[in-house]
Amino acid sequence: YCHIKDYVMPELPKTNPPNDYGPYKGSAANHHYVIENVVNALNGNHSETTNVFEGMKVVGFIEKIYRAGGFIK
């Protein structure tokens, strides 16, 4: 779903269906990379990929999307 003023969503190629976790359908295909990065950063083996501010901004965007869709108040 895409609803952005004055934007026409291009036709995208079909992808694999989402994973079925019962009440949730989606994909967690990249979560292991995020977890691996966090563990490596905490162990001092890697630097973090992003910072807390950027993470908070992403959460804020997700909340705005859910709020606009009427899923949260």
PDB file of N, H, CA, C and O in Angstrom:
ATOM      1  N   TYR A   1       0.838  -1.165   0.000  1.00  0.00           N
ATOM      2  CA  TYR A   1       0.000   0.000   0.000  1.00  0.00           C
ATOM      3  C   TYR A   1       0.885   1.230   0.000  1.00  0.00           C
ATOM      4  O   TYR A   1       1.859   1.310   0.748  1.00  0.00           O
ATOM      5  N   CYS A   2       0.539   2.187  -0.843  1.00  0.00           N
ATOM      6  H   CYS A   2      -0.252   2.122  -1.451  1.00  0.00           H
ATOM      7  CA  CYS A   2       1.303   3.437  -0.907  1.00  0.00           C
ATOM      8  C   CYS A   2       0.333   4.570  -1.188  1.00  0.00           C
ATOM      9  O   CYS A   2      -0.333   4.567  -2.223  1.00  0.00           O
ATOM     10  N   HIS A   3       0.240   5.545  -0.281  1.00  0.00           N
ATOM     11  H   HIS A   3       0.781   5.547   0.560  1.00  0.00           H
ATOM     12  CA  HIS A   3      -0.634   6.697  -0.474  1.00  0.00           C
ATOM     13  C   HIS A   3       0.150   7.954  -0.110  1.00  0.00           C
ATOM     14  O   HIS A   3       0.192   8.374   1.047  1.00  0.00           O
ATOM     15  N   ILE A   4       0.767   8.538  -1.128  1.00  0.00           N
ATOM     16  H   ILE A   4       0.733   8.197  -2.067  1.00  0.00           H
ATOM     17  CA  ILE A   4       1.561   9.749  -0.944  1.00  0.00           C
ATOM     18  C   ILE A   4       1.077  10.764  -1.961  1.00  0.00           C
ATOM     19  O   ILE A   4       0.999  10.460  -3.152  1.00  0.00           O
ATOM     20  N   LYS A   5       0.754  11.949  -1.515  1.00  0.00           N
ATOM     21  H   LYS A   5       0.817  12.196  -0.548  1.00  0.00           H
ATOM     22  CA  LYS A   5       0.230  12.994  -2.394  1.00  0.00           C
ATOM     23  C   LYS A   5       1.169  13.216  -3.580  1.00  0.00           C
ATOM     24  O   LYS A   5       2.380  13.360  -3.415  1.00  0.00           O
ATOM     25  N   ASP A   6       0.582  13.240  -4.782  1.00  0.00           N
ATOM     26  H   ASP A   6      -0.402  13.123  -4.916  1.00  0.00           H
ATOM     27  CA  ASP A   6       1.296  13.510  -6.036  1.00  0.00           C
ATOM     28  C   ASP A   6       2.381  12.483  -6.358  1.00  0.00           C
ATOM     29  O   ASP A   6       3.331  12.798  -7.075  1.00  0.00           O
ATOM     30  N   TYR A   7       2.255  11.277  -5.844  1.00  0.00           N
ATOM     31  H   TYR A   7       1.483  11.022  -5.262  1.00  0.00           H
ATOM     32  CA  TYR A   7       3.230  10.227  -6.135  1.00  0.00           C
ATOM     33  C   TYR A   7       2.504   9.030  -6.720  1.00  0.00           C
ATOM     34  O   TYR A   7       1.501   8.567  -6.176  1.00  0.00           O
ATOM     35  N   VAL A   8       3.021   8.537  -7.828  1.00  0.00           N
ATOM     36  H   VAL A   8       3.836   8.913  -8.270  1.00  0.00           H
ATOM     37  CA  VAL A   8       2.451   7.347  -8.451  1.00  0.00           C
ATOM     38  C   VAL A   8       3.389   6.183  -8.175  1.00  0.00           C
ATOM     39  O   VAL A   8       4.557   6.203  -8.563  1.00  0.00           O
ATOM     40  N   MET A   9       2.868   5.180  -7.508  1.00  0.00           N
ATOM     41  H   MET A   9       1.919   5.163  -7.193  1.00  0.00           H
ATOM     42  CA  MET A   9       3.665   4.007  -7.163  1.00  0.00           C
ATOM     43  C   MET A   9       3.973   3.219  -8.430  1.00  0.00           C
ATOM     44  O   MET A   9       3.057   2.873  -9.176  1.00  0.00           O
ATOM     45  N   PRO A  10       5.260   2.927  -8.687  1.00  0.00           N
ATOM     46  CA  PRO A  10       5.592   2.139  -9.880  1.00  0.00           C
ATOM     47  C   PRO A  10       5.159   0.685  -9.706  1.00  0.00           C
ATOM     48  O   PRO A  10       5.017   0.197  -8.585  1.00  0.00           O
ATOM     49  N   GLU A  11       4.952   0.009 -10.821  1.00  0.00           N
ATOM     50  H   GLU A  11       5.067   0.405 -11.732  1.00  0.00           H
ATOM     51  CA  GLU A  11       4.624  -1.419 -10.776  1.00  0.00           C
ATOM     52  C   GLU A  11       5.881  -2.172 -10.370  1.00  0.00           C
ATOM     53  O   GLU A  11       6.912  -2.070 -11.035  1.00  0.00           O
ATOM     54  N   LEU A  12       5.798  -2.921  -9.287  1.00  0.00           N
ATOM     55  H   LEU A  12       4.961  -3.003  -8.747  1.00  0.00           H
ATOM     56  CA  LEU A  12       6.949  -3.644  -8.766  1.00  0.00           C
ATOM     57  C   LEU A  12       6.836  -5.123  -9.105  1.00  0.00           C
ATOM     58  O   LEU A  12       5.731  -5.655  -9.202  1.00  0.00           O
ATOM     59  N   PRO A  13       7.976  -5.793  -9.287  1.00  0.00           N
ATOM     60  CA  PRO A  13       7.921  -7.228  -9.565  1.00  0.00           C
ATOM     61  C   PRO A  13       7.418  -7.991  -8.339  1.00  0.00           C
ATOM     62  O   PRO A  13       7.594  -7.549  -7.204  1.00  0.00           O
ATOM     63  N   LYS A  14       6.798  -9.126  -8.584  1.00  0.00           N
ATOM     64  H   LYS A  14       6.655  -9.485  -9.506  1.00  0.00           H
ATOM     65  CA  LYS A  14       6.307  -9.974  -7.492  1.00  0.00           C
ATOM     66  C   LYS A  14       7.474 -10.472  -6.650  1.00  0.00           C
ATOM     67  O   LYS A  14       8.567 -10.714  -7.162  1.00  0.00           O
ATOM     68  N   THR A  15       7.229 -10.620  -5.355  1.00  0.00           N
ATOM     69  H   THR A  15       6.341 -10.423  -4.938  1.00  0.00           H
ATOM     70  CA  THR A  15       8.242 -11.139  -4.438  1.00  0.00           C
ATOM     71  C   THR A  15       7.718 -12.415  -3.795  1.00  0.00           C
ATOM     72  O   THR A  15       6.576 -12.812  -4.025  1.00  0.00           O
ATOM     73  N   ASN A  16       8.544 -13.041  -3.002  1.00  0.00           N
ATOM     74  H   ASN A  16       9.472 -12.717  -2.814  1.00  0.00           H
ATOM     75  CA  ASN A  16       8.107 -14.220  -2.265  1.00  0.00           C
ATOM     76  C   ASN A  16       7.029 -13.819  -1.266  1.00  0.00           C
ATOM     77  O   ASN A  16       7.036 -12.687  -0.781  1.00  0.00           O
ATOM     78  N   PRO A  17       6.102 -14.721  -0.947  1.00  0.00           N
ATOM     79  CA  PRO A  17       5.078 -14.384   0.045  1.00  0.00           C
ATOM     80  C   PRO A  17       5.713 -14.188   1.421  1.00  0.00           C
ATOM     81  O   PRO A  17       6.801 -14.701   1.680  1.00  0.00           O
ATOM     82  N   PRO A  18       5.029 -13.439   2.317  1.00  0.00           N
ATOM     83  CA  PRO A  18       5.582 -13.233   3.659  1.00  0.00           C
ATOM     84  C   PRO A  18       5.576 -14.525   4.455  1.00  0.00           C
ATOM     85  O   PRO A  18       4.820 -15.452   4.162  1.00  0.00           O
ATOM     86  N   ASN A  19       6.427 -14.570   5.460  1.00  0.00           N
ATOM     87  H   ASN A  19       7.041 -13.818   5.698  1.00  0.00           H
ATOM     88  CA  ASN A  19       6.422 -15.700   6.389  1.00  0.00           C
ATOM     89  C   ASN A  19       5.127 -15.661   7.194  1.00  0.00           C
ATOM     90  O   ASN A  19       4.604 -14.582   7.474  1.00  0.00           O
ATOM     91  N   ASP A  20       4.616 -16.810   7.561  1.00  0.00           N
ATOM     92  H   ASP A  20       5.041 -17.686   7.333  1.00  0.00           H
ATOM     93  CA  ASP A  20       3.377 -16.894   8.326  1.00  0.00           C
ATOM     94  C   ASP A  20       3.707 -17.329   9.748  1.00  0.00           C
ATOM     95  O   ASP A  20       4.035 -18.489   9.997  1.00  0.00           O
ATOM     96  N   TYR A  21       3.613 -16.368  10.687  1.00  0.00           N
ATOM     97  H   TYR A  21       3.346 -15.425  10.485  1.00  0.00           H
ATOM     98  CA  TYR A  21       3.916 -16.633  12.090  1.00  0.00           C
ATOM     99  C   TYR A  21       2.643 -16.791  12.913  1.00  0.00           C
ATOM    100  O   TYR A  21       2.663 -16.585  14.127  1.00  0.00           O
ATOM    101  N   GLY A  22       1.549 -17.152  12.273  1.00  0.00           N
ATOM    102  H   GLY A  22       1.534 -17.320  11.288  1.00  0.00           H
ATOM    103  CA  GLY A  22       0.270 -17.248  12.973  1.00  0.00           C
ATOM    104  C   GLY A  22      -0.444 -15.919  12.909  1.00  0.00           C
ATOM    105  O   GLY A  22      -0.904 -15.528  11.836  1.00  0.00           O
ATOM    106  N   PRO A  23      -0.557 -15.194  14.045  1.00  0.00           N
ATOM    107  CA  PRO A  23      -1.271 -13.914  14.010  1.00  0.00           C
ATOM    108  C   PRO A  23      -0.500 -12.818  13.263  1.00  0.00           C
ATOM    109  O   PRO A  23      -1.067 -11.773  12.945  1.00  0.00           O
ATOM    110  N   TYR A  24       0.771 -13.047  12.987  1.00  0.00           N
ATOM    111  H   TYR A  24       1.232 -13.896  13.246  1.00  0.00           H
ATOM    112  CA  TYR A  24       1.589 -12.054  12.279  1.00  0.00           C
ATOM    113  C   TYR A  24       2.135 -12.667  11.001  1.00  0.00           C
ATOM    114  O   TYR A  24       2.674 -13.773  11.002  1.00  0.00           O
ATOM    115  N   LYS A  25       1.985 -11.928   9.914  1.00  0.00           N
ATOM    116  H   LYS A  25       1.547 -11.029   9.913  1.00  0.00           H
ATOM    117  CA  LYS A  25       2.588 -12.344   8.653  1.00  0.00           C
ATOM    118  C   LYS A  25       3.578 -11.265   8.252  1.00  0.00           C
ATOM    119  O   LYS A  25       3.222 -10.087   8.207  1.00  0.00           O
ATOM    120  N   GLY A  26       4.793 -11.639   7.967  1.00  0.00           N
ATOM    121  H   GLY A  26       5.082 -12.596   8.004  1.00  0.00           H
ATOM    122  CA  GLY A  26       5.817 -10.672   7.605  1.00  0.00           C
ATOM    123  C   GLY A  26       7.126 -11.372   7.362  1.00  0.00           C
ATOM    124  O   GLY A  26       7.178 -12.593   7.210  1.00  0.00           O
ATOM    125  N   SER A  27       8.180 -10.594   7.328  1.00  0.00           N
ATOM    126  H   SER A  27       8.138  -9.603   7.452  1.00  0.00           H
ATOM    127  CA  SER A  27       9.490 -11.171   7.069  1.00  0.00           C
ATOM    128  C   SER A  27      10.476 -10.715   8.127  1.00  0.00           C
ATOM    129  O   SER A  27      10.555  -9.533   8.464  1.00  0.00           O
ATOM    130  N   ALA A  28      11.207 -11.654   8.631  1.00  0.00           N
ATOM    131  H   ALA A  28      11.143 -12.614   8.357  1.00  0.00           H
ATOM    132  CA  ALA A  28      12.264 -11.366   9.595  1.00  0.00           C
ATOM    133  C   ALA A  28      13.593 -11.797   8.997  1.00  0.00           C
ATOM    134  O   ALA A  28      14.516 -12.179   9.716  1.00  0.00           O
ATOM    135  N   ALA A  29      13.682 -11.731   7.670  1.00  0.00           N
ATOM    136  H   ALA A  29      12.932 -11.420   7.085  1.00  0.00           H
ATOM    137  CA  ALA A  29      14.842 -12.273   6.968  1.00  0.00           C
ATOM    138  C   ALA A  29      16.150 -11.571   7.312  1.00  0.00           C
ATOM    139  O   ALA A  29      17.213 -12.187   7.232  1.00  0.00           O
ATOM    140  N   ASN A  30      16.097 -10.307   7.691  1.00  0.00           N
ATOM    141  H   ASN A  30      15.234  -9.807   7.757  1.00  0.00           H
ATOM    142  CA  ASN A  30      17.333  -9.567   7.961  1.00  0.00           C
ATOM    143  C   ASN A  30      17.579  -9.314   9.441  1.00  0.00           C
ATOM    144  O   ASN A  30      18.584  -8.704   9.806  1.00  0.00           O
ATOM    145  N   HIS A  31      16.677  -9.772  10.289  1.00  0.00           N
ATOM    146  H   HIS A  31      15.860 -10.267   9.993  1.00  0.00           H
ATOM    147  CA  HIS A  31      16.827  -9.488  11.718  1.00  0.00           C
ATOM    148  C   HIS A  31      18.128 -10.049  12.287  1.00  0.00           C
ATOM    149  O   HIS A  31      18.715  -9.448  13.187  1.00  0.00           O
ATOM    150  N   HIS A  32      18.580 -11.173  11.782  1.00  0.00           N
ATOM    151  H   HIS A  32      18.103 -11.661  11.051  1.00  0.00           H
ATOM    152  CA  HIS A  32      19.809 -11.755  12.327  1.00  0.00           C
ATOM    153  C   HIS A  32      21.015 -10.859  12.064  1.00  0.00           C
ATOM    154  O   HIS A  32      21.971 -10.881  12.839  1.00  0.00           O
ATOM    155  N   TYR A  33      20.991 -10.069  10.983  1.00  0.00           N
ATOM    156  H   TYR A  33      20.214 -10.051  10.354  1.00  0.00           H
ATOM    157  CA  TYR A  33      22.089  -9.130  10.727  1.00  0.00           C
ATOM    158  C   TYR A  33      22.098  -8.014  11.768  1.00  0.00           C
ATOM    159  O   TYR A  33      23.157  -7.604  12.244  1.00  0.00           O
ATOM    160  N   VAL A  34      20.909  -7.527  12.117  1.00  0.00           N
ATOM    161  H   VAL A  34      20.049  -7.860  11.731  1.00  0.00           H
ATOM    162  CA  VAL A  34      20.809  -6.469  13.123  1.00  0.00           C
ATOM    163  C   VAL A  34      21.295  -6.989  14.470  1.00  0.00           C
ATOM    164  O   VAL A  34      22.092  -6.334  15.143  1.00  0.00           O
ATOM    165  N   ILE A  35      20.815  -8.168  14.862  1.00  0.00           N
ATOM    166  H   ILE A  35      20.168  -8.700  14.316  1.00  0.00           H
ATOM    167  CA  ILE A  35      21.217  -8.754  16.145  1.00  0.00           C
ATOM    168  C   ILE A  35      22.716  -9.017  16.167  1.00  0.00           C
ATOM    169  O   ILE A  35      23.381  -8.744  17.166  1.00  0.00           O
ATOM    170  N   GLU A  36      23.251  -9.547  15.071  1.00  0.00           N
ATOM    171  H   GLU A  36      22.711  -9.769  14.259  1.00  0.00           H
ATOM    172  CA  GLU A  36      24.690  -9.810  14.987  1.00  0.00           C
ATOM    173  C   GLU A  36      25.497  -8.521  15.141  1.00  0.00           C
ATOM    174  O   GLU A  36      26.524  -8.512  15.820  1.00  0.00           O
ATOM    175  N   ASN A  37      25.040  -7.430  14.514  1.00  0.00           N
ATOM    176  H   ASN A  37      24.206  -7.437  13.962  1.00  0.00           H
ATOM    177  CA  ASN A  37      25.739  -6.156  14.629  1.00  0.00           C
ATOM    178  C   ASN A  37      25.716  -5.635  16.057  1.00  0.00           C
ATOM    179  O   ASN A  37      26.726  -5.133  16.551  1.00  0.00           O
ATOM    180  N   VAL A  38      24.565  -5.751  16.730  1.00  0.00           N
ATOM    181  H   VAL A  38      23.745  -6.159  16.329  1.00  0.00           H
ATOM    182  CA  VAL A  38      24.454  -5.288  18.115  1.00  0.00           C
ATOM    183  C   VAL A  38      25.409  -6.070  19.009  1.00  0.00           C
ATOM    184  O   VAL A  38      26.131  -5.479  19.812  1.00  0.00           O
ATOM    185  N   VAL A  39      25.418  -7.391  18.878  1.00  0.00           N
ATOM    186  H   VAL A  39      24.832  -7.872  18.227  1.00  0.00           H
ATOM    187  CA  VAL A  39      26.301  -8.233  19.694  1.00  0.00           C
ATOM    188  C   VAL A  39      27.760  -7.875  19.429  1.00  0.00           C
ATOM    189  O   VAL A  39      28.539  -7.720  20.369  1.00  0.00           O
ATOM    190  N   ASN A  40      28.135  -7.743  18.159  1.00  0.00           N
ATOM    191  H   ASN A  40      27.502  -7.869  17.395  1.00  0.00           H
ATOM    192  CA  ASN A  40      29.523  -7.401  17.824  1.00  0.00           C
ATOM    193  C   ASN A  40      29.912  -6.021  18.350  1.00  0.00           C
ATOM    194  O   ASN A  40      31.029  -5.832  18.830  1.00  0.00           O
ATOM    195  N   ALA A  41      28.994  -5.055  18.261  1.00  0.00           N
ATOM    196  H   ALA A  41      28.086  -5.209  17.871  1.00  0.00           H
ATOM    197  CA  ALA A  41      29.287  -3.714  18.769  1.00  0.00           C
ATOM    198  C   ALA A  41      29.459  -3.736  20.283  1.00  0.00           C
ATOM    199  O   ALA A  41      30.365  -3.093  20.814  1.00  0.00           O
ATOM    200  N   LEU A  42      28.592  -4.478  20.985  1.00  0.00           N
ATOM    201  H   LEU A  42      27.857  -5.000  20.554  1.00  0.00           H
ATOM    202  CA  LEU A  42      28.702  -4.569  22.445  1.00  0.00           C
ATOM    203  C   LEU A  42      29.981  -5.270  22.880  1.00  0.00           C
ATOM    204  O   LEU A  42      30.536  -4.957  23.933  1.00  0.00           O
ATOM    205  N   ASN A  43      30.448  -6.213  22.076  1.00  0.00           N
ATOM    206  H   ASN A  43      29.997  -6.467  21.221  1.00  0.00           H
ATOM    207  CA  ASN A  43      31.690  -6.927  22.384  1.00  0.00           C
ATOM    208  C   ASN A  43      32.933  -6.181  21.906  1.00  0.00           C
ATOM    209  O   ASN A  43      34.053  -6.656  22.093  1.00  0.00           O
ATOM    210  N   GLY A  44      32.741  -5.020  21.292  1.00  0.00           N
ATOM    211  H   GLY A  44      31.831  -4.634  21.140  1.00  0.00           H
ATOM    212  CA  GLY A  44      33.871  -4.226  20.821  1.00  0.00           C
ATOM    213  C   GLY A  44      34.486  -4.723  19.531  1.00  0.00           C
ATOM    214  O   GLY A  44      35.575  -4.285  19.159  1.00  0.00           O
ATOM    215  N   ASN A  45      33.812  -5.629  18.842  1.00  0.00           N
ATOM    216  H   ASN A  45      32.928  -5.985  19.145  1.00  0.00           H
ATOM    217  CA  ASN A  45      34.345  -6.178  17.597  1.00  0.00           C
ATOM    218  C   ASN A  45      33.950  -5.375  16.361  1.00  0.00           C
ATOM    219  O   ASN A  45      34.571  -5.516  15.308  1.00  0.00           O
ATOM    220  N   HIS A  46      32.943  -4.552  16.477  1.00  0.00           N
ATOM    221  H   HIS A  46      32.437  -4.438  17.333  1.00  0.00           H
ATOM    222  CA  HIS A  46      32.447  -3.739  15.365  1.00  0.00           C
ATOM    223  C   HIS A  46      31.963  -2.419  15.926  1.00  0.00           C
ATOM    224  O   HIS A  46      31.645  -2.309  17.110  1.00  0.00           O
ATOM    225  N   SER A  47      31.912  -1.429  15.070  1.00  0.00           N
ATOM    226  H   SER A  47      32.171  -1.518  14.108  1.00  0.00           H
ATOM    227  CA  SER A  47      31.245  -0.198  15.479  1.00  0.00           C
ATOM    228  C   SER A  47      29.764  -0.353  15.155  1.00  0.00           C
ATOM    229  O   SER A  47      29.380  -1.172  14.320  1.00  0.00           O
ATOM    230  N   GLU A  48      28.946   0.440  15.822  1.00  0.00           N
ATOM    231  H   GLU A  48      29.258   1.106  16.500  1.00  0.00           H
ATOM    232  CA  GLU A  48      27.516   0.353  15.569  1.00  0.00           C
ATOM    233  C   GLU A  48      27.212   0.821  14.149  1.00  0.00           C
ATOM    234  O   GLU A  48      27.913   1.675  13.606  1.00  0.00           O
ATOM    235  N   THR A  49      26.166   0.262  13.555  1.00  0.00           N
ATOM    236  H   THR A  49      25.595  -0.431  13.997  1.00  0.00           H
ATOM    237  CA  THR A  49      25.763   0.625  12.205  1.00  0.00           C
ATOM    238  C   THR A  49      25.018   1.944  12.210  1.00  0.00           C
ATOM    239  O   THR A  49      25.118   2.715  11.256  1.00  0.00           O
ATOM    240  N   THR A  50      24.277   2.211  13.262  1.00  0.00           N
ATOM    241  H   THR A  50      24.196   1.584  14.036  1.00  0.00           H
ATOM    242  CA  THR A  50      23.503   3.438  13.371  1.00  0.00           C
ATOM    243  C   THR A  50      23.606   3.930  14.809  1.00  0.00           C
ATOM    244  O   THR A  50      24.235   3.291  15.652  1.00  0.00           O
ATOM    245  N   ASN A  51      22.989   5.059  15.074  1.00  0.00           N
ATOM    246  H   ASN A  51      22.478   5.578  14.389  1.00  0.00           H
ATOM    247  CA  ASN A  51      23.034   5.579  16.438  1.00  0.00           C
ATOM    248  C   ASN A  51      21.629   5.621  17.032  1.00  0.00           C
ATOM    249  O   ASN A  51      20.645   5.358  16.341  1.00  0.00           O
ATOM    250  N   VAL A  52      21.548   5.948  18.302  1.00  0.00           N
ATOM    251  H   VAL A  52      22.348   6.161  18.863  1.00  0.00           H
ATOM    252  CA  VAL A  52      20.270   5.958  19.009  1.00  0.00           C
ATOM    253  C   VAL A  52      19.308   6.955  18.379  1.00  0.00           C
ATOM    254  O   VAL A  52      18.123   6.657  18.236  1.00  0.00           O
ATOM    255  N   PHE A  53      19.791   8.130  18.002  1.00  0.00           N
ATOM    256  H   PHE A  53      20.754   8.373  18.118  1.00  0.00           H
ATOM    257  CA  PHE A  53      18.923   9.149  17.411  1.00  0.00           C
ATOM    258  C   PHE A  53      18.263   8.624  16.145  1.00  0.00           C
ATOM    259  O   PHE A  53      17.057   8.793  15.962  1.00  0.00           O
ATOM    260  N   GLU A  54      19.041   7.986  15.263  1.00  0.00           N
ATOM    261  H   GLU A  54      20.020   7.848  15.411  1.00  0.00           H
ATOM    262  CA  GLU A  54      18.478   7.449  14.024  1.00  0.00           C
ATOM    263  C   GLU A  54      17.466   6.348  14.323  1.00  0.00           C
ATOM    264  O   GLU A  54      16.430   6.263  13.663  1.00  0.00           O
ATOM    265  N   GLY A  55      17.754   5.513  15.302  1.00  0.00           N
ATOM    266  H   GLY A  55      18.595   5.582  15.838  1.00  0.00           H
ATOM    267  CA  GLY A  55      16.808   4.471  15.699  1.00  0.00           C
ATOM    268  C   GLY A  55      15.502   5.057  16.207  1.00  0.00           C
ATOM    269  O   GLY A  55      14.424   4.561  15.881  1.00  0.00           O
ATOM    270  N   MET A  56      15.600   6.118  17.009  1.00  0.00           N
ATOM    271  H   MET A  56      16.477   6.520  17.274  1.00  0.00           H
ATOM    272  CA  MET A  56      14.402   6.777  17.523  1.00  0.00           C
ATOM    273  C   MET A  56      13.595   7.397  16.388  1.00  0.00           C
ATOM    274  O   MET A  56      12.365   7.367  16.417  1.00  0.00           O
ATOM    275  N   LYS A  57      14.272   7.957  15.392  1.00  0.00           N
ATOM    276  H   LYS A  57      15.272   7.982  15.369  1.00  0.00           H
ATOM    277  CA  LYS A  57      13.576   8.545  14.243  1.00  0.00           C
ATOM    278  C   LYS A  57      12.806   7.471  13.480  1.00  0.00           C
ATOM    279  O   LYS A  57      11.672   7.703  13.059  1.00  0.00           O
ATOM    280  N   VAL A  58      13.409   6.307  13.300  1.00  0.00           N
ATOM    281  H   VAL A  58      14.329   6.118  13.641  1.00  0.00           H
ATOM    282  CA  VAL A  58      12.726   5.213  12.599  1.00  0.00           C
ATOM    283  C   VAL A  58      11.474   4.800  13.360  1.00  0.00           C
ATOM    284  O   VAL A  58      10.414   4.620  12.760  1.00  0.00           O
ATOM    285  N   VAL A  59      11.589   4.648  14.679  1.00  0.00           N
ATOM    286  H   VAL A  59      12.450   4.794  15.166  1.00  0.00           H
ATOM    287  CA  VAL A  59      10.426   4.296  15.494  1.00  0.00           C
ATOM    288  C   VAL A  59       9.355   5.374  15.361  1.00  0.00           C
ATOM    289  O   VAL A  59       8.169   5.060  15.268  1.00  0.00           O
ATOM    290  N   GLY A  60       9.762   6.633  15.352  1.00  0.00           N
ATOM    291  H   GLY A  60      10.726   6.888  15.428  1.00  0.00           H
ATOM    292  CA  GLY A  60       8.812   7.737  15.182  1.00  0.00           C
ATOM    293  C   GLY A  60       8.079   7.663  13.851  1.00  0.00           C
ATOM    294  O   GLY A  60       6.871   7.896  13.790  1.00  0.00           O
ATOM    295  N   PHE A  61       8.804   7.338  12.783  1.00  0.00           N
ATOM    296  H   PHE A  61       9.784   7.149  12.832  1.00  0.00           H
ATOM    297  CA  PHE A  61       8.169   7.195  11.466  1.00  0.00           C
ATOM    298  C   PHE A  61       7.151   6.061  11.476  1.00  0.00           C
ATOM    299  O   PHE A  61       6.049   6.199  10.945  1.00  0.00           O
ATOM    300  N   ILE A  62       7.525   4.948  12.080  1.00  0.00           N
ATOM    301  H   ILE A  62       8.420   4.835  12.511  1.00  0.00           H
ATOM    302  CA  ILE A  62       6.616   3.799  12.146  1.00  0.00           C
ATOM    303  C   ILE A  62       5.364   4.170  12.935  1.00  0.00           C
ATOM    304  O   ILE A  62       4.255   3.811  12.537  1.00  0.00           O
ATOM    305  N   GLU A  63       5.529   4.886  14.050  1.00  0.00           N
ATOM    306  H   GLU A  63       6.429   5.177  14.373  1.00  0.00           H
ATOM    307  CA  GLU A  63       4.376   5.313  14.839  1.00  0.00           C
ATOM    308  C   GLU A  63       3.471   6.231  14.029  1.00  0.00           C
ATOM    309  O   GLU A  63       2.249   6.113  14.110  1.00  0.00           O
ATOM    310  N   LYS A  64       4.049   7.146  13.247  1.00  0.00           N
ATOM    311  H   LYS A  64       5.043   7.242  13.182  1.00  0.00           H
ATOM    312  CA  LYS A  64       3.243   8.048  12.414  1.00  0.00           C
ATOM    313  C   LYS A  64       2.453   7.267  11.374  1.00  0.00           C
ATOM    314  O   LYS A  64       1.295   7.585  11.105  1.00  0.00           O
ATOM    315  N   ILE A  65       3.068   6.255  10.791  1.00  0.00           N
ATOM    316  H   ILE A  65       4.009   5.996  11.010  1.00  0.00           H
ATOM    317  CA  ILE A  65       2.380   5.426   9.798  1.00  0.00           C
ATOM    318  C   ILE A  65       1.206   4.704  10.450  1.00  0.00           C
ATOM    319  O   ILE A  65       0.100   4.701   9.909  1.00  0.00           O
ATOM    320  N   TYR A  66       1.442   4.090  11.615  1.00  0.00           N
ATOM    321  H   TYR A  66       2.340   4.092  12.054  1.00  0.00           H
ATOM    322  CA  TYR A  66       0.370   3.378  12.308  1.00  0.00           C
ATOM    323  C   TYR A  66      -0.723   4.340  12.760  1.00  0.00           C
ATOM    324  O   TYR A  66      -1.906   4.006  12.691  1.00  0.00           O
ATOM    325  N   ARG A  67      -0.343   5.523  13.217  1.00  0.00           N
ATOM    326  H   ARG A  67       0.618   5.794  13.273  1.00  0.00           H
ATOM    327  CA  ARG A  67      -1.324   6.514  13.659  1.00  0.00           C
ATOM    328  C   ARG A  67      -2.171   6.977  12.475  1.00  0.00           C
ATOM    329  O   ARG A  67      -3.391   7.093  12.596  1.00  0.00           O
ATOM    330  N   ALA A  68      -1.539   7.240  11.338  1.00  0.00           N
ATOM    331  H   ALA A  68      -0.548   7.145  11.240  1.00  0.00           H
ATOM    332  CA  ALA A  68      -2.263   7.679  10.144  1.00  0.00           C
ATOM    333  C   ALA A  68      -3.214   6.597   9.650  1.00  0.00           C
ATOM    334  O   ALA A  68      -4.266   6.905   9.090  1.00  0.00           O
ATOM    335  N   GLY A  69      -2.856   5.349   9.851  1.00  0.00           N
ATOM    336  H   GLY A  69      -2.001   5.099  10.307  1.00  0.00           H
ATOM    337  CA  GLY A  69      -3.710   4.239   9.446  1.00  0.00           C
ATOM    338  C   GLY A  69      -4.790   3.906  10.456  1.00  0.00           C
ATOM    339  O   GLY A  69      -5.622   3.032  10.215  1.00  0.00           O
ATOM    340  N   GLY A  70      -4.783   4.603  11.596  1.00  0.00           N
ATOM    341  H   GLY A  70      -4.107   5.313  11.792  1.00  0.00           H
ATOM    342  CA  GLY A  70      -5.791   4.368  12.617  1.00  0.00           C
ATOM    343  C   GLY A  70      -5.523   3.159  13.493  1.00  0.00           C
ATOM    344  O   GLY A  70      -6.407   2.710  14.224  1.00  0.00           O
ATOM    345  N   PHE A  71      -4.304   2.627  13.424  1.00  0.00           N
ATOM    346  H   PHE A  71      -3.586   2.992  12.831  1.00  0.00           H
ATOM    347  CA  PHE A  71      -3.982   1.441  14.214  1.00  0.00           C
ATOM    348  C   PHE A  71      -3.605   1.785  15.648  1.00  0.00           C
ATOM    349  O   PHE A  71      -3.774   0.960  16.545  1.00  0.00           O
ATOM    350  N   ILE A  72      -3.088   3.010  15.879  1.00  0.00           N
ATOM    351  H   ILE A  72      -2.951   3.681  15.150  1.00  0.00           H
ATOM    352  CA  ILE A  72      -2.793   3.490  17.229  1.00  0.00           C
ATOM    353  C   ILE A  72      -3.275   4.927  17.330  1.00  0.00           C
ATOM    354  O   ILE A  72      -3.510   5.582  16.315  1.00  0.00           O
ATOM    355  N   LYS A  73      -3.422   5.421  18.569  1.00  0.00           N
ATOM    356  H   LYS A  73      -3.231   4.889  19.393  1.00  0.00           H
ATOM    357  CA  LYS A  73      -3.872   6.806  18.770  1.00  0.00           C
ATOM    358  C   LYS A  73      -2.726   7.691  19.138  1.00  0.00           C
ATOM    359  O   LYS A  73      -2.914   8.890  19.346  1.00  0.00           O
TER     360      LYS A  73
END
